[in-house]
């Protein structure tokens, strides 16, 4: 059986972070803990953020590794962290939904397009921010799995 890209155990509700780096580390740590990536991937996520912000607008950030981080990816996976009070990603950009992504063998582009479809609807972001269970969030991302 292949590992699901997103499962309820990859979702954290009601998190709070002091800053962007802590938020990205939290997002990456889920991917490490659940066996999607090696620990080195987290540093590559921070490196990526220094190159280009992963803030996507609409209270969403999608932290992911750099191009050379692929060797640290064991299997494709997502982590989702709900941050109801938000975390500052700089320039006044507040993030309430963090979606960590690790893609194996080019799958990240397909995964990103599915995430983009979900996140392009403002009401979906609101549903994620207000969700009281991981199951509610999973239902929005059914297409990803």
Rosetta constraint file for C-alpha pairs under 8 A:
AtomPair CA 3 CA 75 HARMONIC 7.89 0.50
AtomPair CA 4 CA 77 HARMONIC 7.30 0.50
AtomPair CA 4 CA 145 HARMONIC 6.15 0.50
AtomPair CA 5 CA 76 HARMONIC 5.85 0.50
AtomPair CA 5 CA 77 HARMONIC 4.16 0.50
AtomPair CA 5 CA 78 HARMONIC 5.76 0.50
AtomPair CA 5 CA 144 HARMONIC 7.13 0.50
AtomPair CA 5 CA 145 HARMONIC 5.71 0.50
AtomPair CA 6 CA 10 HARMONIC 6.33 0.50
AtomPair CA 6 CA 77 HARMONIC 6.12 0.50
AtomPair CA 6 CA 78 HARMONIC 5.34 0.50
AtomPair CA 6 CA 79 HARMONIC 6.90 0.50
AtomPair CA 6 CA 138 HARMONIC 7.50 0.50
AtomPair CA 6 CA 144 HARMONIC 7.41 0.50
AtomPair CA 6 CA 145 HARMONIC 6.40 0.50
AtomPair CA 7 CA 11 HARMONIC 7.31 0.50
AtomPair CA 7 CA 138 HARMONIC 7.07 0.50
AtomPair CA 8 CA 134 HARMONIC 5.27 0.50
AtomPair CA 8 CA 135 HARMONIC 6.38 0.50
AtomPair CA 8 CA 138 HARMONIC 6.74 0.50
AtomPair CA 9 CA 134 HARMONIC 7.88 0.50
AtomPair CA 10 CA 30 HARMONIC 6.31 0.50
AtomPair CA 10 CA 31 HARMONIC 7.57 0.50
AtomPair CA 10 CA 34 HARMONIC 7.37 0.50
AtomPair CA 10 CA 78 HARMONIC 6.97 0.50
AtomPair CA 10 CA 79 HARMONIC 4.89 0.50
AtomPair CA 10 CA 80 HARMONIC 6.40 0.50
AtomPair CA 11 CA 79 HARMONIC 5.87 0.50
AtomPair CA 11 CA 80 HARMONIC 4.78 0.50
AtomPair CA 11 CA 81 HARMONIC 5.77 0.50
AtomPair CA 11 CA 82 HARMONIC 7.88 0.50
AtomPair CA 11 CA 134 HARMONIC 5.94 0.50
AtomPair CA 12 CA 80 HARMONIC 6.38 0.50
AtomPair CA 12 CA 81 HARMONIC 4.74 0.50
AtomPair CA 12 CA 82 HARMONIC 6.20 0.50
AtomPair CA 12 CA 134 HARMONIC 7.45 0.50
AtomPair CA 13 CA 81 HARMONIC 6.09 0.50
AtomPair CA 13 CA 82 HARMONIC 4.95 0.50
AtomPair CA 13 CA 83 HARMONIC 7.14 0.50
AtomPair CA 13 CA 131 HARMONIC 7.90 0.50
AtomPair CA 13 CA 132 HARMONIC 7.38 0.50
AtomPair CA 13 CA 133 HARMONIC 7.37 0.50
AtomPair CA 13 CA 134 HARMONIC 7.32 0.50
AtomPair CA 14 CA 81 HARMONIC 7.85 0.50
AtomPair CA 14 CA 82 HARMONIC 5.65 0.50
AtomPair CA 14 CA 83 HARMONIC 5.52 0.50
AtomPair CA 14 CA 84 HARMONIC 6.08 0.50
AtomPair CA 15 CA 81 HARMONIC 6.77 0.50
AtomPair CA 15 CA 82 HARMONIC 6.04 0.50
AtomPair CA 15 CA 83 HARMONIC 4.94 0.50
AtomPair CA 15 CA 84 HARMONIC 7.35 0.50
AtomPair CA 16 CA 83 HARMONIC 5.64 0.50
AtomPair CA 16 CA 84 HARMONIC 7.72 0.50
AtomPair CA 16 CA 85 HARMONIC 7.02 0.50
AtomPair CA 16 CA 86 HARMONIC 7.26 0.50
AtomPair CA 16 CA 87 HARMONIC 7.30 0.50
AtomPair CA 17 CA 22 HARMONIC 6.05 0.50
AtomPair CA 17 CA 23 HARMONIC 5.66 0.50
AtomPair CA 17 CA 83 HARMONIC 7.90 0.50
AtomPair CA 17 CA 87 HARMONIC 6.17 0.50
AtomPair CA 18 CA 22 HARMONIC 6.60 0.50
AtomPair CA 18 CA 23 HARMONIC 7.75 0.50
AtomPair CA 18 CA 87 HARMONIC 6.96 0.50
AtomPair CA 19 CA 23 HARMONIC 6.35 0.50
AtomPair CA 19 CA 87 HARMONIC 6.09 0.50
AtomPair CA 19 CA 88 HARMONIC 6.22 0.50
AtomPair CA 19 CA 89 HARMONIC 7.31 0.50
AtomPair CA 20 CA 24 HARMONIC 6.16 0.50
AtomPair CA 20 CA 87 HARMONIC 6.55 0.50
AtomPair CA 20 CA 88 HARMONIC 6.25 0.50
AtomPair CA 20 CA 89 HARMONIC 5.27 0.50
AtomPair CA 20 CA 90 HARMONIC 7.91 0.50
AtomPair CA 21 CA 25 HARMONIC 6.11 0.50
AtomPair CA 21 CA 46 HARMONIC 6.96 0.50
AtomPair CA 22 CA 26 HARMONIC 6.13 0.50
AtomPair CA 23 CA 27 HARMONIC 6.24 0.50
AtomPair CA 23 CA 87 HARMONIC 7.55 0.50
AtomPair CA 23 CA 98 HARMONIC 7.83 0.50
AtomPair CA 24 CA 28 HARMONIC 6.15 0.50
AtomPair CA 24 CA 42 HARMONIC 7.72 0.50
AtomPair CA 24 CA 45 HARMONIC 7.10 0.50
AtomPair CA 24 CA 46 HARMONIC 6.90 0.50
AtomPair CA 24 CA 63 HARMONIC 6.33 0.50
AtomPair CA 24 CA 100 HARMONIC 7.88 0.50
AtomPair CA 25 CA 29 HARMONIC 5.89 0.50
AtomPair CA 25 CA 42 HARMONIC 6.14 0.50
AtomPair CA 25 CA 46 HARMONIC 7.75 0.50
AtomPair CA 26 CA 30 HARMONIC 6.60 0.50
AtomPair CA 27 CA 31 HARMONIC 7.03 0.50
AtomPair CA 27 CA 63 HARMONIC 7.51 0.50
AtomPair CA 27 CA 79 HARMONIC 6.16 0.50
AtomPair CA 27 CA 80 HARMONIC 7.07 0.50
AtomPair CA 27 CA 81 HARMONIC 6.77 0.50
AtomPair CA 27 CA 98 HARMONIC 6.96 0.50
AtomPair CA 27 CA 99 HARMONIC 7.13 0.50
AtomPair CA 27 CA 100 HARMONIC 5.36 0.50
AtomPair CA 28 CA 32 HARMONIC 6.35 0.50
AtomPair CA 28 CA 41 HARMONIC 7.29 0.50
AtomPair CA 28 CA 42 HARMONIC 5.22 0.50
AtomPair CA 28 CA 45 HARMONIC 7.43 0.50
AtomPair CA 28 CA 79 HARMONIC 7.66 0.50
AtomPair CA 28 CA 100 HARMONIC 6.31 0.50
AtomPair CA 29 CA 33 HARMONIC 5.93 0.50
AtomPair CA 29 CA 39 HARMONIC 7.62 0.50
AtomPair CA 29 CA 42 HARMONIC 7.09 0.50
AtomPair CA 30 CA 34 HARMONIC 6.01 0.50
AtomPair CA 30 CA 79 HARMONIC 6.23 0.50
AtomPair CA 31 CA 35 HARMONIC 6.27 0.50
AtomPair CA 31 CA 36 HARMONIC 5.16 0.50
AtomPair CA 31 CA 37 HARMONIC 5.78 0.50
AtomPair CA 31 CA 77 HARMONIC 6.90 0.50
AtomPair CA 31 CA 78 HARMONIC 6.96 0.50
AtomPair CA 31 CA 79 HARMONIC 6.31 0.50
AtomPair CA 31 CA 100 HARMONIC 7.56 0.50
AtomPair CA 31 CA 102 HARMONIC 7.76 0.50
AtomPair CA 32 CA 36 HARMONIC 5.90 0.50
AtomPair CA 32 CA 37 HARMONIC 5.01 0.50
AtomPair CA 32 CA 38 HARMONIC 5.76 0.50
AtomPair CA 32 CA 39 HARMONIC 5.80 0.50
AtomPair CA 35 CA 74 HARMONIC 7.17 0.50
AtomPair CA 35 CA 75 HARMONIC 7.85 0.50
AtomPair CA 36 CA 73 HARMONIC 6.27 0.50
AtomPair CA 36 CA 74 HARMONIC 5.18 0.50
AtomPair CA 36 CA 75 HARMONIC 5.01 0.50
AtomPair CA 36 CA 76 HARMONIC 6.25 0.50
AtomPair CA 36 CA 77 HARMONIC 5.77 0.50
AtomPair CA 36 CA 102 HARMONIC 7.23 0.50
AtomPair CA 37 CA 41 HARMONIC 6.29 0.50
AtomPair CA 37 CA 72 HARMONIC 5.62 0.50
AtomPair CA 37 CA 73 HARMONIC 4.42 0.50
AtomPair CA 37 CA 74 HARMONIC 5.06 0.50
AtomPair CA 37 CA 75 HARMONIC 6.93 0.50
AtomPair CA 37 CA 102 HARMONIC 7.23 0.50
AtomPair CA 38 CA 72 HARMONIC 5.12 0.50
AtomPair CA 38 CA 73 HARMONIC 6.44 0.50
AtomPair CA 38 CA 74 HARMONIC 7.05 0.50
AtomPair CA 39 CA 43 HARMONIC 7.87 0.50
AtomPair CA 39 CA 72 HARMONIC 7.71 0.50
AtomPair CA 40 CA 44 HARMONIC 6.77 0.50
AtomPair CA 40 CA 72 HARMONIC 6.45 0.50
AtomPair CA 41 CA 45 HARMONIC 6.27 0.50
AtomPair CA 41 CA 65 HARMONIC 6.29 0.50
AtomPair CA 41 CA 69 HARMONIC 6.12 0.50
AtomPair CA 41 CA 72 HARMONIC 5.58 0.50
AtomPair CA 41 CA 73 HARMONIC 7.26 0.50
AtomPair CA 42 CA 46 HARMONIC 6.47 0.50
AtomPair CA 42 CA 65 HARMONIC 7.35 0.50
AtomPair CA 43 CA 47 HARMONIC 6.13 0.50
AtomPair CA 43 CA 65 HARMONIC 7.98 0.50
AtomPair CA 44 CA 48 HARMONIC 6.06 0.50
AtomPair CA 44 CA 64 HARMONIC 7.68 0.50
AtomPair CA 44 CA 65 HARMONIC 4.74 0.50
AtomPair CA 44 CA 66 HARMONIC 5.57 0.50
AtomPair CA 44 CA 69 HARMONIC 6.01 0.50
AtomPair CA 45 CA 49 HARMONIC 6.35 0.50
AtomPair CA 45 CA 63 HARMONIC 6.12 0.50
AtomPair CA 45 CA 64 HARMONIC 4.97 0.50
AtomPair CA 45 CA 65 HARMONIC 4.10 0.50
AtomPair CA 45 CA 66 HARMONIC 6.52 0.50
AtomPair CA 46 CA 50 HARMONIC 6.48 0.50
AtomPair CA 46 CA 65 HARMONIC 7.59 0.50
AtomPair CA 47 CA 51 HARMONIC 6.56 0.50
AtomPair CA 47 CA 65 HARMONIC 7.45 0.50
AtomPair CA 47 CA 66 HARMONIC 6.90 0.50
AtomPair CA 48 CA 52 HARMONIC 6.20 0.50
AtomPair CA 48 CA 53 HARMONIC 7.60 0.50
AtomPair CA 48 CA 54 HARMONIC 7.97 0.50
AtomPair CA 48 CA 63 HARMONIC 7.90 0.50
AtomPair CA 48 CA 64 HARMONIC 6.98 0.50
AtomPair CA 48 CA 65 HARMONIC 5.79 0.50
AtomPair CA 48 CA 66 HARMONIC 5.13 0.50
AtomPair CA 49 CA 53 HARMONIC 4.92 0.50
AtomPair CA 49 CA 54 HARMONIC 6.11 0.50
AtomPair CA 49 CA 63 HARMONIC 7.26 0.50
AtomPair CA 53 CA 89 HARMONIC 7.96 0.50
AtomPair CA 54 CA 61 HARMONIC 5.26 0.50
AtomPair CA 54 CA 62 HARMONIC 5.33 0.50
AtomPair CA 54 CA 63 HARMONIC 5.52 0.50
AtomPair CA 54 CA 64 HARMONIC 7.80 0.50
AtomPair CA 55 CA 59 HARMONIC 7.79 0.50
AtomPair CA 55 CA 60 HARMONIC 6.04 0.50
AtomPair CA 55 CA 61 HARMONIC 4.11 0.50
AtomPair CA 55 CA 62 HARMONIC 6.57 0.50
AtomPair CA 55 CA 89 HARMONIC 7.01 0.50
AtomPair CA 55 CA 93 HARMONIC 7.36 0.50
AtomPair CA 55 CA 95 HARMONIC 7.41 0.50
AtomPair CA 56 CA 60 HARMONIC 5.48 0.50
AtomPair CA 56 CA 61 HARMONIC 5.36 0.50
AtomPair CA 56 CA 62 HARMONIC 7.10 0.50
AtomPair CA 57 CA 61 HARMONIC 7.41 0.50
AtomPair CA 57 CA 93 HARMONIC 7.61 0.50
AtomPair CA 58 CA 119 HARMONIC 7.96 0.50
AtomPair CA 58 CA 122 HARMONIC 6.97 0.50
AtomPair CA 58 CA 125 HARMONIC 7.48 0.50
AtomPair CA 59 CA 93 HARMONIC 7.48 0.50
AtomPair CA 59 CA 94 HARMONIC 5.77 0.50
AtomPair CA 59 CA 95 HARMONIC 4.31 0.50
AtomPair CA 59 CA 96 HARMONIC 5.19 0.50
AtomPair CA 59 CA 97 HARMONIC 6.23 0.50
AtomPair CA 59 CA 125 HARMONIC 7.66 0.50
AtomPair CA 60 CA 95 HARMONIC 5.32 0.50
AtomPair CA 60 CA 96 HARMONIC 6.26 0.50
AtomPair CA 60 CA 97 HARMONIC 4.91 0.50
AtomPair CA 60 CA 98 HARMONIC 6.00 0.50
AtomPair CA 60 CA 99 HARMONIC 7.60 0.50
AtomPair CA 60 CA 119 HARMONIC 7.73 0.50
AtomPair CA 60 CA 125 HARMONIC 7.85 0.50
AtomPair CA 61 CA 95 HARMONIC 6.25 0.50
AtomPair CA 61 CA 97 HARMONIC 6.49 0.50
AtomPair CA 61 CA 98 HARMONIC 5.08 0.50
AtomPair CA 61 CA 99 HARMONIC 6.32 0.50
AtomPair CA 62 CA 98 HARMONIC 5.88 0.50
AtomPair CA 62 CA 99 HARMONIC 4.71 0.50
AtomPair CA 62 CA 100 HARMONIC 5.58 0.50
AtomPair CA 62 CA 101 HARMONIC 6.90 0.50
AtomPair CA 63 CA 98 HARMONIC 7.24 0.50
AtomPair CA 63 CA 99 HARMONIC 6.47 0.50
AtomPair CA 63 CA 100 HARMONIC 5.02 0.50
AtomPair CA 63 CA 101 HARMONIC 6.56 0.50
AtomPair CA 64 CA 100 HARMONIC 5.91 0.50
AtomPair CA 64 CA 101 HARMONIC 5.24 0.50
AtomPair CA 64 CA 102 HARMONIC 6.37 0.50
AtomPair CA 65 CA 69 HARMONIC 5.54 0.50
AtomPair CA 65 CA 70 HARMONIC 7.67 0.50
AtomPair CA 65 CA 102 HARMONIC 7.28 0.50
AtomPair CA 66 CA 70 HARMONIC 7.76 0.50
AtomPair CA 69 CA 73 HARMONIC 7.15 0.50
AtomPair CA 70 CA 103 HARMONIC 7.68 0.50
AtomPair CA 70 CA 104 HARMONIC 7.00 0.50
AtomPair CA 73 CA 102 HARMONIC 6.38 0.50
AtomPair CA 73 CA 103 HARMONIC 6.92 0.50
AtomPair CA 73 CA 104 HARMONIC 6.16 0.50
AtomPair CA 74 CA 104 HARMONIC 7.06 0.50
AtomPair CA 75 CA 102 HARMONIC 7.47 0.50
AtomPair CA 75 CA 103 HARMONIC 6.82 0.50
AtomPair CA 75 CA 104 HARMONIC 5.45 0.50
AtomPair CA 76 CA 101 HARMONIC 7.70 0.50
AtomPair CA 76 CA 102 HARMONIC 5.26 0.50
AtomPair CA 76 CA 103 HARMONIC 4.33 0.50
AtomPair CA 76 CA 104 HARMONIC 5.01 0.50
AtomPair CA 76 CA 107 HARMONIC 7.07 0.50
AtomPair CA 76 CA 108 HARMONIC 7.41 0.50
AtomPair CA 77 CA 101 HARMONIC 6.02 0.50
AtomPair CA 77 CA 102 HARMONIC 5.30 0.50
AtomPair CA 77 CA 103 HARMONIC 6.54 0.50
AtomPair CA 78 CA 99 HARMONIC 6.67 0.50
AtomPair CA 78 CA 100 HARMONIC 5.41 0.50
AtomPair CA 78 CA 101 HARMONIC 4.71 0.50
AtomPair CA 78 CA 102 HARMONIC 6.46 0.50
AtomPair CA 79 CA 98 HARMONIC 7.84 0.50
AtomPair CA 79 CA 99 HARMONIC 5.57 0.50
AtomPair CA 79 CA 100 HARMONIC 4.80 0.50
AtomPair CA 79 CA 101 HARMONIC 6.63 0.50
AtomPair CA 80 CA 97 HARMONIC 7.04 0.50
AtomPair CA 80 CA 98 HARMONIC 5.56 0.50
AtomPair CA 80 CA 99 HARMONIC 4.54 0.50
AtomPair CA 80 CA 100 HARMONIC 6.28 0.50
AtomPair CA 81 CA 97 HARMONIC 5.87 0.50
AtomPair CA 81 CA 98 HARMONIC 5.05 0.50
AtomPair CA 81 CA 99 HARMONIC 6.56 0.50
AtomPair CA 82 CA 96 HARMONIC 5.93 0.50
AtomPair CA 82 CA 97 HARMONIC 4.93 0.50
AtomPair CA 82 CA 98 HARMONIC 6.58 0.50
AtomPair CA 82 CA 128 HARMONIC 6.96 0.50
AtomPair CA 82 CA 129 HARMONIC 5.86 0.50
AtomPair CA 83 CA 87 HARMONIC 7.09 0.50
AtomPair CA 83 CA 95 HARMONIC 7.31 0.50
AtomPair CA 83 CA 96 HARMONIC 4.48 0.50
AtomPair CA 83 CA 97 HARMONIC 5.98 0.50
AtomPair CA 83 CA 98 HARMONIC 7.68 0.50
AtomPair CA 83 CA 129 HARMONIC 7.06 0.50
AtomPair CA 84 CA 96 HARMONIC 5.53 0.50
AtomPair CA 84 CA 129 HARMONIC 5.76 0.50
AtomPair CA 84 CA 130 HARMONIC 7.48 0.50
AtomPair CA 85 CA 96 HARMONIC 6.83 0.50
AtomPair CA 86 CA 94 HARMONIC 5.66 0.50
AtomPair CA 86 CA 95 HARMONIC 5.11 0.50
AtomPair CA 86 CA 96 HARMONIC 4.49 0.50
AtomPair CA 87 CA 94 HARMONIC 5.47 0.50
AtomPair CA 87 CA 95 HARMONIC 5.24 0.50
AtomPair CA 87 CA 96 HARMONIC 6.66 0.50
AtomPair CA 88 CA 92 HARMONIC 6.55 0.50
AtomPair CA 88 CA 93 HARMONIC 5.83 0.50
AtomPair CA 88 CA 94 HARMONIC 4.67 0.50
AtomPair CA 88 CA 95 HARMONIC 6.36 0.50
AtomPair CA 89 CA 93 HARMONIC 5.27 0.50
AtomPair CA 89 CA 94 HARMONIC 5.92 0.50
AtomPair CA 89 CA 95 HARMONIC 6.64 0.50
AtomPair CA 90 CA 94 HARMONIC 7.74 0.50
AtomPair CA 96 CA 129 HARMONIC 6.52 0.50
AtomPair CA 97 CA 125 HARMONIC 7.49 0.50
AtomPair CA 97 CA 128 HARMONIC 7.30 0.50
AtomPair CA 97 CA 129 HARMONIC 6.73 0.50
AtomPair CA 101 CA 108 HARMONIC 7.31 0.50
AtomPair CA 102 CA 108 HARMONIC 6.52 0.50
AtomPair CA 103 CA 107 HARMONIC 5.05 0.50
AtomPair CA 103 CA 108 HARMONIC 4.04 0.50
AtomPair CA 103 CA 109 HARMONIC 7.80 0.50
AtomPair CA 103 CA 111 HARMONIC 7.63 0.50
AtomPair CA 104 CA 108 HARMONIC 6.77 0.50
AtomPair CA 106 CA 110 HARMONIC 7.91 0.50
AtomPair CA 107 CA 111 HARMONIC 6.26 0.50
AtomPair CA 108 CA 112 HARMONIC 5.87 0.50
AtomPair CA 109 CA 113 HARMONIC 6.19 0.50
AtomPair CA 110 CA 114 HARMONIC 6.45 0.50
AtomPair CA 111 CA 115 HARMONIC 6.26 0.50
AtomPair CA 111 CA 144 HARMONIC 6.23 0.50
AtomPair CA 112 CA 116 HARMONIC 5.99 0.50
AtomPair CA 113 CA 117 HARMONIC 6.29 0.50
AtomPair CA 114 CA 118 HARMONIC 6.54 0.50
AtomPair CA 114 CA 141 HARMONIC 7.92 0.50
AtomPair CA 114 CA 143 HARMONIC 6.82 0.50
AtomPair CA 114 CA 144 HARMONIC 5.98 0.50
AtomPair CA 115 CA 119 HARMONIC 5.99 0.50
AtomPair CA 115 CA 141 HARMONIC 7.46 0.50
AtomPair CA 115 CA 144 HARMONIC 7.45 0.50
AtomPair CA 116 CA 120 HARMONIC 5.72 0.50
AtomPair CA 117 CA 121 HARMONIC 7.34 0.50
AtomPair CA 118 CA 124 HARMONIC 6.46 0.50
AtomPair CA 118 CA 140 HARMONIC 6.98 0.50
AtomPair CA 118 CA 141 HARMONIC 7.00 0.50
AtomPair CA 119 CA 124 HARMONIC 6.33 0.50
AtomPair CA 119 CA 125 HARMONIC 6.05 0.50
AtomPair CA 120 CA 124 HARMONIC 7.93 0.50
AtomPair CA 121 CA 125 HARMONIC 6.87 0.50
AtomPair CA 122 CA 126 HARMONIC 6.42 0.50
AtomPair CA 123 CA 127 HARMONIC 6.16 0.50
AtomPair CA 124 CA 128 HARMONIC 6.25 0.50
AtomPair CA 124 CA 140 HARMONIC 7.35 0.50
AtomPair CA 125 CA 129 HARMONIC 6.17 0.50
AtomPair CA 126 CA 130 HARMONIC 6.06 0.50
AtomPair CA 127 CA 131 HARMONIC 5.69 0.50
AtomPair CA 127 CA 137 HARMONIC 7.66 0.50
AtomPair CA 128 CA 136 HARMONIC 7.65 0.50
AtomPair CA 128 CA 137 HARMONIC 5.74 0.50
AtomPair CA 131 CA 136 HARMONIC 6.04 0.50
AtomPair CA 131 CA 137 HARMONIC 6.63 0.50
AtomPair CA 132 CA 136 HARMONIC 7.30 0.50
AtomPair CA 133 CA 137 HARMONIC 7.05 0.50
AtomPair CA 134 CA 138 HARMONIC 6.15 0.50
AtomPair CA 135 CA 139 HARMONIC 6.18 0.50
AtomPair CA 136 CA 140 HARMONIC 6.96 0.50
AtomPair CA 137 CA 141 HARMONIC 6.78 0.50
AtomPair CA 138 CA 142 HARMONIC 6.14 0.50
AtomPair CA 141 CA 145 HARMONIC 7.47 0.50
